[in-house]
């Protein structure tokens, strides 16, 4: 099992034909998942931080 996986990875890394559409789709999906996870994780705390910064500018303090 491990040998087959390593052989597949070696072949994939040695492939120099260029990026296929499926590889672009997988990369794009990974980026979307990472950004969505970050928004869900840090969204509320970042929103309140920006609210505090904005009110500091408005109130001058």
CNS distance restraints for C-alpha pairs under 8 A (distance, minus, plus):
assign (resid   1 and name CA) (resid   5 and name CA) 6.36 0.50 0.50
assign (resid   2 and name CA) (resid   6 and name CA) 6.14 0.50 0.50
assign (resid   3 and name CA) (resid   7 and name CA) 6.09 0.50 0.50
assign (resid   4 and name CA) (resid   8 and name CA) 6.15 0.50 0.50
assign (resid   5 and name CA) (resid   9 and name CA) 6.20 0.50 0.50
assign (resid   6 and name CA) (resid  10 and name CA) 6.05 0.50 0.50
assign (resid   7 and name CA) (resid  11 and name CA) 6.19 0.50 0.50
assign (resid   8 and name CA) (resid  12 and name CA) 6.11 0.50 0.50
assign (resid   9 and name CA) (resid  13 and name CA) 6.04 0.50 0.50
assign (resid  10 and name CA) (resid  14 and name CA) 6.12 0.50 0.50
assign (resid  11 and name CA) (resid  15 and name CA) 6.20 0.50 0.50
assign (resid  19 and name CA) (resid  23 and name CA) 6.16 0.50 0.50
assign (resid  19 and name CA) (resid  24 and name CA) 6.84 0.50 0.50
assign (resid  20 and name CA) (resid  24 and name CA) 6.43 0.50 0.50
assign (resid  21 and name CA) (resid  25 and name CA) 6.17 0.50 0.50
assign (resid  22 and name CA) (resid  26 and name CA) 6.18 0.50 0.50
assign (resid  23 and name CA) (resid  27 and name CA) 6.16 0.50 0.50
assign (resid  24 and name CA) (resid  28 and name CA) 6.03 0.50 0.50
assign (resid  25 and name CA) (resid  29 and name CA) 6.03 0.50 0.50
assign (resid  26 and name CA) (resid  30 and name CA) 6.16 0.50 0.50
assign (resid  27 and name CA) (resid  31 and name CA) 6.35 0.50 0.50
assign (resid  28 and name CA) (resid  32 and name CA) 6.25 0.50 0.50
assign (resid  29 and name CA) (resid  33 and name CA) 6.15 0.50 0.50
assign (resid  30 and name CA) (resid  34 and name CA) 6.17 0.50 0.50
assign (resid  31 and name CA) (resid  35 and name CA) 6.16 0.50 0.50
assign (resid  32 and name CA) (resid  36 and name CA) 6.01 0.50 0.50
assign (resid  33 and name CA) (resid  37 and name CA) 6.03 0.50 0.50
assign (resid  34 and name CA) (resid  38 and name CA) 6.21 0.50 0.50
assign (resid  35 and name CA) (resid  39 and name CA) 6.18 0.50 0.50
assign (resid  36 and name CA) (resid  40 and name CA) 6.14 0.50 0.50
assign (resid  37 and name CA) (resid  41 and name CA) 5.99 0.50 0.50
assign (resid  38 and name CA) (resid  42 and name CA) 5.78 0.50 0.50
assign (resid  38 and name CA) (resid  43 and name CA) 7.36 0.50 0.50
assign (resid  39 and name CA) (resid  43 and name CA) 4.72 0.50 0.50
assign (resid  40 and name CA) (resid  44 and name CA) 7.93 0.50 0.50
assign (resid  42 and name CA) (resid  46 and name CA) 5.87 0.50 0.50
assign (resid  43 and name CA) (resid  47 and name CA) 6.03 0.50 0.50
assign (resid  44 and name CA) (resid  48 and name CA) 6.27 0.50 0.50
assign (resid  45 and name CA) (resid  49 and name CA) 6.13 0.50 0.50
assign (resid  46 and name CA) (resid  50 and name CA) 6.16 0.50 0.50
assign (resid  47 and name CA) (resid  51 and name CA) 6.17 0.50 0.50
assign (resid  48 and name CA) (resid  52 and name CA) 6.18 0.50 0.50
assign (resid  49 and name CA) (resid  53 and name CA) 6.28 0.50 0.50
assign (resid  50 and name CA) (resid  54 and name CA) 5.96 0.50 0.50
assign (resid  51 and name CA) (resid  55 and name CA) 6.09 0.50 0.50
assign (resid  52 and name CA) (resid  56 and name CA) 6.15 0.50 0.50
assign (resid  53 and name CA) (resid  57 and name CA) 6.50 0.50 0.50
assign (resid  54 and name CA) (resid  58 and name CA) 6.32 0.50 0.50
assign (resid  55 and name CA) (resid  59 and name CA) 5.85 0.50 0.50
assign (resid  56 and name CA) (resid  60 and name CA) 5.62 0.50 0.50
assign (resid  56 and name CA) (resid  61 and name CA) 5.03 0.50 0.50
assign (resid  57 and name CA) (resid  61 and name CA) 6.63 0.50 0.50
